[in-house]
């Protein structure tokens, strides 16, 4: 029996891993077509803070597990410390791996160094692993060009549940790195929180807060790192979670 990933009007259909899929979204069809061909697509998600980038990532990951009729636990697939994702790559197949931003609790430059190393490892596995790699960052321009040219899709979140999608078309014979890729517009998408089964987003939210707090505490306990902070920076780091708590609680209700 066909699996409808959403209630479609215009439908794309694809046979994948013994299942017949139906989706109204061009980019979903193209992502899973790449996976059918044995590749690991890389999806970049950008947009301003607290706009719902993580929600889009969790939704994409959930679809991958729904197709395989496997239980989905976002806490086992989301990494705020990118180097931990590298350690798990060897045992992952037909899974989603989400590298989410942690700029509010982790040293900005250190996080991007780790993220670049993780992305490089993912690029090196694209031809022989079959995963969906999702990378979240406010600005795509902060990702090194030599890495970004390997991305397959870009999502820009405009508002919670509303986003634009482009495909990166590749020009392998380009003489300049700036000309090696160009974006092709695919979709303007609107989804609601109800597309996720009850409990998934709540579990992710609780996990996210706990993981970020662990990183925050670890950084403060590391004397070498703490010595690099000014008094104001240390104060901001220790109190930011309390300052942001009312804002987060309002956002989670949406």
Secondary structure as GFF3:
##gff-version 3
##sequence-region A 1 254
A	DSSP	beta_strand	3	4	.	.	.	ID=ss1
A	DSSP	beta_strand	12	16	.	.	.	ID=ss2
A	DSSP	beta_strand	19	23	.	.	.	ID=ss3
A	DSSP	alpha_helix	26	36	.	.	.	ID=ss4
A	DSSP	beta_strand	42	46	.	.	.	ID=ss5
A	DSSP	alpha_helix	53	67	.	.	.	ID=ss6
A	DSSP	three_ten_helix	74	76	.	.	.	ID=ss7
A	DSSP	beta_strand	78	79	.	.	.	ID=ss8
A	DSSP	alpha_helix	82	88	.	.	.	ID=ss9
A	DSSP	three_ten_helix	89	91	.	.	.	ID=ss10
A	DSSP	beta_strand	96	99	.	.	.	ID=ss11
A	DSSP	alpha_helix	108	125	.	.	.	ID=ss12
A	DSSP	beta_strand	132	136	.	.	.	ID=ss13
A	DSSP	three_ten_helix	140	142	.	.	.	ID=ss14
A	DSSP	alpha_helix	145	148	.	.	.	ID=ss15
A	DSSP	beta_strand	153	159	.	.	.	ID=ss16
A	DSSP	beta_strand	162	170	.	.	.	ID=ss17
A	DSSP	three_ten_helix	177	179	.	.	.	ID=ss18
A	DSSP	beta_strand	181	190	.	.	.	ID=ss19
A	DSSP	three_ten_helix	193	195	.	.	.	ID=ss20
A	DSSP	alpha_helix	200	221	.	.	.	ID=ss21
A	DSSP	alpha_helix	223	226	.	.	.	ID=ss22
A	DSSP	alpha_helix	231	252	.	.	.	ID=ss23
###
